[in-house]
Amino acid sequence: MATVALTLENFEQTILEGGTVFVDFWASWCGPCVQFAPNYEAASEANPDAVFAKVDTEDQQQLAAAMNITSIPTIMAFKDGIGVFAQAGALPRPVLDDLIEQVKGLDMDEVRRQMAAEQETADAVESSEVTED
């Protein structure tokens, strides 16, 4: 499967409906981005059960800002609409392949439980700070 170009208009829908989605934030003037592109494209061909998308940060500056992209390339991974990975830097192909397998293998029920527990802790801390004032 070829990579999909993401824009501000189709980003949210792609993330929410895509199942397992990898996003490469890049720019044409970025040497590491250009070097990483063939590995990313090859991974997309080898994994037709996942969506591989690209965001041109020059063309989609508002989207890049919304996602807090400060360095490129940045790779993000989403599963079932939840962000599960984000890292700047061009990944070597074996590392990219390992990341893909790890994301595909995530137990999303466990991820949701962990997120809920973290939110409960944050809420409890916030509540205790308010009552101390």
C-alpha positions, 0 to 999 in steps of 0.5 A, a space after each residue: 500500500 502506498 503512503 497517504 498524504 495527510 492534511 488538516 482536513 483528513 488527519 483526524 478521520 484517518 487516525 480515528 478510522 485507520 486502525 493502526 496508523 503510522 505518520 511521518 512528519 517530513 519536509 523536502 529540504 530535510 536530508 534525514 527525511 529524504 534518506 528515511 523515505 525509502 525505508 518508510 515506503 518499503 515498510 508501507 508495502 510490507 505491511 498492507 494491514 496498517 496505514 502509512 501516512 505522511 505530513 509535509 510540514 512545509 505544506 501543513 504547518 498548522 497541522 505540524 504545530 497542532 501536533 507539536 512537531 519541533 524536529 523532523 522527521 518525526 514518526 508517530 504511531 496511533 492504534 484505535 485512535 490513540 497515540 502510542 508512539 512519537 519520536 523524532 529522528 530517522 529510524 533504521 529499517 530494522 528499528 522501524 520494523 520492530 516498532 511496527 510489530 510492537 504497535 501491532 501487538 499492543 493490547 489496547 484494552 491494557 493501554 486504555 486501562 493504563 490511561 484511565 489509571 493515569 487520569 485518575 492519579 492526575 485528577 487526584 493530585 489536582 483535587 488535593 492541590 485545590 483543597 490545600 489552598 
